[in-house]
């Protein structure tokens, strides 16, 4: 269920298994986002950003392979940067202590 609260806010109802709820609560506590809703929102935005970065990177990688059968140094650096950014975004949700 989705309910509009304001121009920029929506309330949604999510059904989770016990394991999913336990994981969400652990992520909420460890990440410091303060609420389940904020944790879910940050996770969705992080995944979305990683997907968008991936599209650009793999398009560049494919172009390199089609035009010169190998990756350019720029693409290699971009891949390294992608891993750093992706790991940084995902580490905000780390459940290790």
C-alpha positions in Angstrom: 0.0 0.0 0.0 1.3 3.5 -0.9 -0.1 6.6 0.6 1.1 10.1 -0.3 1.9 12.2 2.8 3.2 15.3 1.0 4.8 16.4 -2.3 8.0 14.5 -1.4 6.9 11.9 1.2 5.1 8.6 0.8 4.1 6.0 3.3 4.3 2.4 2.1 3.4 -0.8 3.8 6.0 -3.6 3.6 5.5 -7.2 4.5 8.6 -9.0 5.7 9.4 -12.5 7.0 10.8 -12.7 10.6 14.3 -13.1 9.2 13.8 -10.0 6.9 12.6 -7.9 9.9 15.5 -9.1 12.1 17.9 -8.2 9.3 16.3 -4.8 8.8 16.5 -4.0 12.5 20.1 -5.0 12.6 20.9 -2.8 9.6 19.0 0.1 11.3 21.0 -0.2 14.5 24.4 -0.7 12.8 24.0 1.9 10.1 22.8 4.6 12.4 20.0 5.7 10.0 17.6 5.7 13.0 14.5 4.2 11.6 13.4 1.2 9.5 11.9 3.5 6.9 15.1 5.5 6.5 17.2 2.4 6.4 15.0 1.0 3.6 15.1 4.3 1.7 18.9 4.5 1.9 19.3 0.9 0.8 17.0 1.5 -2.2 18.9 4.6 -3.2 22.3 2.9 -2.8 21.3 0.0 -5.0 19.8 2.4 -7.6 23.0 4.4 -7.7 25.2 1.3 -8.0 23.0 0.1 -10.9 23.2 3.4 -12.7 27.0 3.5 -12.3 27.2 -0.1 -13.6 25.2 0.7 -16.7 27.7 3.4 -17.7 30.7 1.4 -16.8 29.7 -1.7 -18.7 28.7 0.3 -21.7 32.2 1.8 -21.7 33.7 -1.7 -21.2 31.7 -3.1 -24.1 32.7 -0.2 -26.4 36.4 -0.8 -25.5 36.1 -4.5 -26.4 34.3 -3.8 -29.6 36.7 -1.2 -30.8 40.1 -2.4 -29.7 39.6 -5.9 -28.2 41.0 -4.8 -24.8 40.2 -2.3 -22.1 41.6 1.2 -22.0 43.4 2.5 -19.0 40.5 4.9 -18.4 38.1 1.9 -18.2 40.4 0.0 -15.9 40.5 3.0 -13.6 36.7 3.4 -13.8 36.2 -0.2 -12.8 38.5 0.3 -9.8 36.6 3.4 -8.9 33.3 1.6 -9.3 34.4 -1.1 -6.8 35.5 1.6 -4.3 32.2 3.5 -4.5 30.1 0.4 -4.4 31.9 -1.0 -1.4 31.7 2.4 0.3 27.9 2.6 -0.2 27.4 -1.0 0.9 29.6 -0.7 3.9 27.1 1.7 5.4 24.9 -1.3 5.9 27.6 -3.5 7.4 26.3 -5.7 10.3 29.8 -6.6 11.7 30.8 -5.0 14.9 
